[in-house]
Amino acid sequence: MGCWSLVLGYSKHHILPPRPSRSPCPSPRILSSATNSSTGDGLVAALQILRIMKERDARLSELRNCWTRFPQLVTNVRVREKKPFDQLDGVLGLVAGAEGAVAKSGGRVLLRYSGTEPKARLLIEGRDRAELEAWTKKICDAIRAQVGA
């Protein structure tokens, strides 16, 4: 998971991670103070990481040890129409179920329509790949059954 995921997780629970004073791991306050937005802008994140590296006299290789990379599945479902997800029977319930399951271990779920293609895009991230695959199948099958091309 990236720094932005850490910021969101710590912010959600109103905590700061314990860390030694010379730890290269960035504080969520440092990462979120630049924009005060939740867009996850890559350029802002890159500049913040460079600032942290300079302030801590740390290498990027040291910063990468601050978080664990989780398995991530990205699936595209071709659709014939982009009906709002809340109008698709059971889809938001499945997404909520997946979010609840993967959030326990710091994972996330993002479902959106492509802005340029007739596709629904599902990103699901978490520790257990088999669990991700099961949720992906359920959610994508529900979308295909209702608006699949």
SEGUFI-374235 format. One record per atom (N, C-alpha, C): chain; atom name; x, y, z; residue number from 1. Coordinates in steps of 0.2 Angstrom, whole numbers, plus 2048, in hexadecimal, padded with zeros to 3 digits. Layout:
BEGIN
R kette atom  px  py  pz  nr
R     A   CA   X   Y   Z NUM
...
//
This chain:
BEGIN
R kette atom  px  py  pz  nr
R     A    N 804 7FA 800   1
R     A   CA 800 800 800   1
R     A    C 804 806 800   1
R     A    N 802 80B 7FD   2
R     A   CA 806 812 7FD   2
R     A    C 805 816 802   2
R     A    N 809 81B 802   3
R     A   CA 808 820 808   3
R     A    C 801 823 809   3
R     A    N 7FE 824 803   4
R     A   CA 7F7 827 804   4
R     A    C 7F2 823 807   4
R     A    N 7F3 81C 806   5
R     A   CA 7EF 817 80A   5
R     A    C 7F1 818 811   5
R     A    N 7F7 818 813   6
R     A   CA 7F9 819 81A   6
R     A    C 7F5 81F 81D   6
R     A    N 7F6 825 81A   7
R     A   CA 7F3 82B 81C   7
R     A    C 7EC 82A 81D   7
R     A    N 7E8 827 819   8
R     A   CA 7E1 826 819   8
R     A    C 7DF 822 81F   8
R     A    N 7E3 81C 820   9
R     A   CA 7E2 818 825   9
R     A    C 7E3 81B 82C   9
R     A    N 7E9 81E 82D  10
R     A   CA 7EA 822 833  10
R     A    C 7E5 827 835  10
R     A    N 7E3 82B 830  11
R     A   CA 7DE 830 830  11
R     A    C 7D8 82D 833  11
R     A    N 7D6 828 830  12
R     A   CA 7CF 825 831  12
R     A    C 7CF 823 839  12
R     A    N 7D4 821 83B  13
R     A   CA 7D4 81F 842  13
R     A    C 7D7 824 847  13
R     A    N 7D9 82A 844  14
R     A   CA 7DB 830 848  14
R     A    C 7E1 82E 84C  14
R     A    N 7E6 82A 849  15
R     A   CA 7EC 828 84D  15
R     A    C 7F2 82A 849  15
R     A    N 7F8 82A 84C  16
R     A   CA 7FE 82B 849  16
R     A    C 802 825 84B  16
R     A    N 805 822 846  17
R     A   CA 809 81C 847  17
R     A    C 80F 81D 84C  17
R     A    N 811 819 850  18
R     A   CA 817 81A 854  18
R     A    C 81D 818 850  18
R     A    N 822 81D 851  19
R     A   CA 828 81C 84D  19
R     A    C 82E 81F 851  19
R     A    N 833 81C 850  20
R     A   CA 839 81F 853  20
R     A    C 83B 826 850  20
R     A    N 83E 82A 853  21
R     A   CA 83F 831 850  21
R     A    C 843 831 84A  21
R     A    N 847 82C 849  22
R     A   CA 84B 82C 843  22
R     A    C 848 827 83E  22
R     A    N 842 825 83F  23
R     A   CA 83F 821 83A  23
R     A    C 83E 824 833  23
R     A    N 840 821 82E  24
R     A   CA 83F 824 827  24
R     A    C 837 824 825  24
R     A    N 833 821 829  25
R     A   CA 82C 820 827  25
R     A    C 829 827 828  25
R     A    N 825 82A 823  26
R     A   CA 822 830 824  26
R     A    C 81C 830 828  26
R     A    N 81B 836 82B  27
R     A   CA 815 837 82F  27
R     A    C 80F 838 82B  27
R     A    N 809 836 82C  28
R     A   CA 803 837 828  28
R     A    C 802 83F 828  28
R     A    N 804 842 82D  29
R     A   CA 803 84A 82D  29
R     A    C 807 84D 828  29
R     A    N 80D 84A 827  30
R     A   CA 811 84D 822  30
R     A    C 80E 84C 81B  30
R     A    N 80C 846 81A  31
R     A   CA 809 844 813  31
R     A    C 803 848 812  31
R     A    N 7FF 849 817  32
R     A   CA 7F8 84C 815  32
R     A    C 7F8 853 816  32
R     A    N 7FD 856 818  33
R     A   CA 7FD 85D 819  33
R     A    C 7FE 861 813  33
R     A    N 800 85E 80D  34
R     A   CA 802 862 807  34
R     A    C 7FB 864 804  34
R     A    N 7F6 860 803  35
R     A   CA 7F1 862 7FF  35
R     A    C 7EA 862 803  35
R     A    N 7EA 85E 809  36
R     A   CA 7E4 85E 80C  36
R     A    C 7DE 85B 808  36
R     A    N 7E0 857 803  37
R     A   CA 7DB 854 7FF  37
R     A    C 7DC 84C 7FF  37
R     A    N 7D7 849 7FC  38
R     A   CA 7D7 842 7FC  38
R     A    C 7D8 83F 7F5  38
R     A    N 7DB 843 7F1  39
R     A   CA 7DB 841 7EA  39
R     A    C 7E1 83C 7E9  39
R     A    N 7E6 83C 7ED  40
R     A   CA 7EB 837 7EC  40
R     A    C 7F0 839 7E6  40
R     A    N 7F0 840 7E5  41
R     A   CA 7F4 842 7E0  41
R     A    C 7FB 840 7E0  41
R     A    N 7FD 83C 7DB  42
R     A   CA 804 83A 7DA  42
R     A    C 80A 83F 7DB  42
R     A    N 809 844 7D7  43
R     A   CA 80E 849 7D7  43
R     A    C 80F 84C 7DE  43
R     A    N 80A 84E 7E2  44
R     A   CA 80A 850 7E9  44
R     A    C 80E 84B 7ED  44
R     A    N 80C 845 7EC  45
R     A   CA 80F 83F 7F0  45
R     A    C 816 83F 7EF  45
R     A    N 818 83F 7E9  46
R     A   CA 81F 83F 7E7  46
R     A    C 823 844 7EA  46
R     A    N 820 84A 7EA  47
R     A   CA 824 850 7ED  47
R     A    C 824 84F 7F4  47
R     A    N 81F 84D 7F7  48
R     A   CA 81F 84C 7FF  48
R     A    C 825 847 801  48
R     A    N 825 841 7FD  49
R     A   CA 82A 83C 7FE  49
R     A    C 831 83F 7FD  49
R     A    N 832 843 7F8  50
R     A   CA 839 846 7F7  50
R     A    C 83A 84B 7FD  50
R     A    N 835 84F 800  51
R     A   CA 836 853 806  51
R     A    C 838 84F 80C  51
R     A    N 835 849 80D  52
R     A   CA 836 845 812  52
R     A    C 83D 842 812  52
R     A    N 83F 840 80C  53
R     A   CA 846 83D 80B  53
R     A    C 84B 842 80D  53
R     A    N 84A 849 80B  54
R     A   CA 84F 84E 80C  54
R     A    C 84F 84F 814  54
R     A    N 849 850 817  55
R     A   CA 849 852 81E  55
R     A    C 84C 84C 822  55
R     A    N 84B 846 821  56
R     A   CA 84D 840 825  56
R     A    C 854 83E 822  56
R     A    N 857 841 81D  57
R     A   CA 85D 83E 81A  57
R     A    C 85C 837 819  57
R     A    N 857 835 816  58
R     A   CA 855 82E 815  58
R     A    C 855 82C 80D  58
R     A    N 856 826 80C  59
R     A   CA 856 824 805  59
R     A    C 84F 821 804  59
R     A    N 84D 821 7FD  60
R     A   CA 846 81E 7FB  60
R     A    C 846 817 7FE  60
R     A    N 84B 813 7FD  61
R     A   CA 84B 80C 7FF  61
R     A    C 849 80C 806  61
R     A    N 84B 810 80A  62
R     A   CA 849 810 812  62
R     A    C 842 811 813  62
R     A    N 83F 816 80F  63
R     A   CA 838 818 810  63
R     A    C 834 812 80D  63
R     A    N 836 80E 808  64
R     A   CA 831 809 806  64
R     A    C 830 803 80B  64
R     A    N 834 803 810  65
R     A   CA 833 7FE 815  65
R     A    C 82E 800 81B  65
R     A    N 82B 806 819  66
R     A   CA 826 808 81E  66
R     A    C 81F 805 81D  66
R     A    N 81D 802 818  67
R     A   CA 817 7FF 817  67
R     A    C 818 7F8 813  67
R     A    N 812 7F4 813  68
R     A   CA 812 7EE 810  68
R     A    C 80E 7EE 80A  68
R     A    N 811 7EC 805  69
R     A   CA 80D 7EB 7FE  69
R     A    C 808 7E5 7FE  69
R     A    N 802 7E7 7FD  70
R     A   CA 7FD 7E2 7FD  70
R     A    C 7FB 7DF 7F6  70
R     A    N 7F9 7D9 7F5  71
R     A   CA 7F6 7D7 7EF  71
R     A    C 7F1 7DC 7EC  71
R     A    N 7F0 7DD 7E6  72
R     A   CA 7EB 7E2 7E3  72
R     A    C 7E9 7DF 7DD  72
R     A    N 7E2 7DF 7DC  73
R     A   CA 7DF 7DC 7D6  73
R     A    C 7DB 7E2 7D3  73
R     A    N 7DC 7E3 7CC  74
R     A   CA 7D9 7E8 7C9  74
R     A    C 7D5 7E5 7C3  74
R     A    N 7CE 7E5 7C3  75
R     A   CA 7CA 7E2 7BE  75
R     A    C 7C6 7E7 7BA  75
R     A    N 7C5 7E6 7B4  76
R     A   CA 7C1 7EA 7B0  76
R     A    C 7BB 7E6 7AD  76
R     A    N 7B5 7E8 7AE  77
R     A   CA 7AF 7E5 7AB  77
R     A    C 7AC 7E9 7A6  77
R     A    N 7AC 7E7 7A0  78
R     A   CA 7A9 7EA 79A  78
R     A    C 7A1 7EB 79C  78
R     A    N 79E 7F1 79B  79
R     A   CA 797 7F2 79C  79
R     A    C 794 7F5 796  79
R     A    N 78D 7F4 796  80
R     A   CA 78A 7F7 790  80
R     A    C 787 7FE 792  80
R     A    N 787 7FF 798  81
R     A   CA 784 806 79B  81
R     A    C 788 807 7A2  81
R     A    N 789 80E 7A3  82
R     A   CA 78C 80F 7AA  82
R     A    C 786 812 7AE  82
R     A    N 782 80D 7B1  83
R     A   CA 77D 80E 7B5  83
R     A    C 780 80F 7BC  83
R     A    N 77E 814 7C0  84
R     A   CA 781 815 7C7  84
R     A    C 781 80F 7CB  84
R     A    N 786 80E 7CE  85
R     A   CA 787 807 7D2  85
R     A    C 781 806 7D7  85
R     A    N 77F 80C 7DA  86
R     A   CA 779 80B 7DF  86
R     A    C 773 809 7DC  86
R     A    N 773 809 7D5  87
R     A   CA 76D 806 7D2  87
R     A    C 76E 7FF 7CF  87
R     A    N 773 7FC 7D1  88
R     A   CA 775 7F5 7CF  88
R     A    C 773 7F1 7D5  88
R     A    N 76F 7EC 7D5  89
R     A   CA 76D 7E8 7DB  89
R     A    C 773 7E5 7DE  89
R     A    N 774 7E6 7E4  90
R     A   CA 779 7E3 7E8  90
R     A    C 780 7E5 7E7  90
R     A    N 782 7E9 7E2  91
R     A   CA 789 7EA 7E1  91
R     A    C 78C 7EE 7E7  91
R     A    N 788 7F3 7E9  92
R     A   CA 78B 7F7 7EE  92
R     A    C 78C 7F3 7F5  92
R     A    N 787 7EF 7F6  93
R     A   CA 787 7EA 7FC  93
R     A    C 78D 7E6 7FB  93
R     A    N 78F 7E3 7F5  94
R     A   CA 795 7DF 7F5  94
R     A    C 79B 7E3 7F6  94
R     A    N 79B 7E9 7F3  95
R     A   CA 7A1 7ED 7F4  95
R     A    C 7A2 7EF 7FB  95
R     A    N 79D 7F0 7FF  96
R     A   CA 79D 7F2 806  96
R     A    C 7A0 7EB 80A  96
R     A    N 79D 7E5 808  97
R     A   CA 7A0 7DF 80B  97
R     A    C 7A7 7DE 80A  97
R     A    N 7A9 7E0 803  98
R     A   CA 7B0 7DF 802  98
R     A    C 7B5 7E4 806  98
R     A    N 7B2 7EA 806  99
R     A   CA 7B6 7EF 80A  99
R     A    C 7B7 7ED 811  99
R     A    N 7B1 7EB 814 100
R     A   CA 7B1 7E8 81B 100
R     A    C 7B6 7E3 81C 100
R     A    N 7B7 7DE 817 101
R     A   CA 7BB 7D9 818 101
R     A    C 7C2 7DB 817 101
R     A    N 7C4 7DF 812 102
R     A   CA 7CB 7E0 811 102
R     A    C 7CE 7E6 815 102
R     A    N 7C9 7EA 818 103
R     A   CA 7CB 7F0 81C 103
R     A    C 7CE 7EE 823 103
R     A    N 7CC 7E8 825 104
R     A   CA 7CF 7E5 82B 104
R     A    C 7D6 7E5 82B 104
R     A    N 7D9 7E3 825 105
R     A   CA 7E0 7E3 824 105
R     A    C 7E3 7E8 821 105
R     A    N 7E0 7EE 820 106
R     A   CA 7E3 7F4 81D 106
R     A    C 7E2 7F4 815 106
R     A    N 7DD 7F0 813 107
R     A   CA 7DC 7F0 80B 107
R     A    C 7D7 7F5 809 107
R     A    N 7D5 7F5 803 108
R     A   CA 7D0 7FA 800 108
R     A    C 7CD 7F7 7FA 108
R     A    N 7C7 7FA 7F9 109
R     A   CA 7C3 7F9 7F3 109
R     A    C 7C1 7FF 7EF 109
R     A    N 7C2 7FF 7E9 110
R     A   CA 7C0 805 7E5 110
R     A    C 7BC 802 7DE 110
R     A    N 7B6 805 7DE 111
R     A   CA 7B2 803 7D8 111
R     A    C 7B0 809 7D4 111
R     A    N 7B2 80A 7CE 112
R     A   CA 7B0 810 7CA 112
R     A    C 7AF 80E 7C3 112
R     A    N 7AC 812 7BF 113
R     A   CA 7AB 811 7B8 113
R     A    C 7B1 815 7B5 113
R     A    N 7B4 812 7AF 114
R     A   CA 7B9 816 7AB 114
R     A    C 7B6 81C 7A9 114
R     A    N 7BA 821 7A8 115
R     A   CA 7B8 827 7A5 115
R     A    C 7B8 827 79E 115
R     A    N 7BC 823 79B 116
R     A   CA 7BD 822 794 116
R     A    C 7BB 81C 790 116
R     A    N 7B9 817 794 117
R     A   CA 7B7 811 791 117
R     A    C 7B1 80E 794 117
R     A    N 7AD 80A 790 118
R     A   CA 7A7 807 793 118
R     A    C 7A9 801 798 118
R     A    N 7AC 803 79E 119
R     A   CA 7AE 7FE 7A3 119
R     A    C 7AD 800 7AA 119
R     A    N 7AC 7FB 7AE 120
R     A   CA 7AC 7FC 7B5 120
R     A    C 7B3 7FA 7B7 120
R     A    N 7B6 7FD 7BC 121
R     A   CA 7BD 7FB 7BE 121
R     A    C 7BC 7FA 7C6 121
R     A    N 7BF 7F4 7C8 122
R     A   CA 7BF 7F2 7CF 122
R     A    C 7C6 7F1 7D1 122
R     A    N 7C8 7F5 7D6 123
R     A   CA 7CF 7F4 7D9 123
R     A    C 7CD 7F1 7E0 123
R     A    N 7D1 7EC 7E2 124
R     A   CA 7D0 7E9 7E8 124
R     A    C 7D7 7E7 7EB 124
R     A    N 7D8 7E9 7F1 125
R     A   CA 7DF 7E8 7F4 125
R     A    C 7DE 7E5 7FB 125
R     A    N 7E2 7E1 7FD 126
R     A   CA 7E2 7DE 804 126
R     A    C 7E8 7D9 804 126
R     A    N 7E8 7D6 80A 127
R     A   CA 7ED 7D1 80C 127
R     A    C 7EC 7CA 809 127
R     A    N 7E6 7C8 808 128
R     A   CA 7E4 7C1 806 128
R     A    C 7E2 7C1 7FF 128
R     A    N 7E6 7BF 7FA 129
R     A   CA 7E4 7BF 7F3 129
R     A    C 7DE 7BB 7F1 129
R     A    N 7DD 7B5 7F5 130
R     A   CA 7D7 7B1 7F3 130
R     A    C 7D1 7B4 7F5 130
R     A    N 7D1 7B8 7FB 131
R     A   CA 7CB 7BC 7FD 131
R     A    C 7CA 7C2 7F8 131
R     A    N 7CF 7C5 7F5 132
R     A   CA 7CF 7CA 7F0 132
R     A    C 7CB 7C7 7EA 132
R     A    N 7CE 7C1 7E8 133
R     A   CA 7CB 7BE 7E2 133
R     A    C 7C4 7BC 7E3 133
R     A    N 7C2 7BA 7E8 134
R     A   CA 7BB 7B8 7EA 134
R     A    C 7B6 7BE 7E9 134
R     A    N 7B8 7C4 7ED 135
R     A   CA 7B4 7CA 7ED 135
R     A    C 7B4 7CD 7E5 135
R     A    N 7BA 7CC 7E2 136
R     A   CA 7BA 7CF 7DB 136
R     A    C 7B5 7CB 7D7 136
R     A    N 7B5 7C5 7D7 137
R     A   CA 7B0 7C1 7D3 137
R     A    C 7A9 7C2 7D5 137
R     A    N 7A7 7C3 7DB 138
R     A   CA 7A0 7C5 7DD 138
R     A    C 79E 7CC 7DB 138
R     A    N 7A2 7D1 7DC 139
R     A   CA 7A1 7D7 7DA 139
R     A    C 7A0 7D8 7D2 139
R     A    N 7A5 7D5 7CE 140
R     A   CA 7A5 7D5 7C7 140
R     A    C 79F 7D1 7C4 140
R     A    N 79E 7CC 7C7 141
R     A   CA 798 7C8 7C5 141
R     A    C 791 7CC 7C5 141
R     A    N 791 7CF 7CB 142
R     A   CA 78B 7D3 7CC 142
R     A    C 78A 7D9 7C7 142
R     A    N 790 7DC 7C5 143
R     A   CA 78F 7E1 7C0 143
R     A    C 78E 7DE 7B9 143
R     A    N 791 7D9 7B8 144
R     A   CA 790 7D6 7B1 144
R     A    C 789 7D4 7B0 144
R     A    N 786 7D1 7B5 145
R     A   CA 77F 7CE 7B5 145
R     A    C 77A 7D4 7B3 145
R     A    N 77C 7DA 7B5 146
R     A   CA 777 7E0 7B5 146
R     A    C 779 7E5 7AF 146
R     A    N 77F 7E6 7AE 147
R     A   CA 781 7EB 7A9 147
R     A    C 786 7E8 7A4 147
R     A    N 788 7E2 7A5 148
R     A   CA 78E 7E0 7A1 148
R     A    C 78D 7E0 79A 148
R     A    N 792 7E1 796 149
R     A   CA 791 7E1 78E 149
R     A    C 792 7DA 78B 149
//
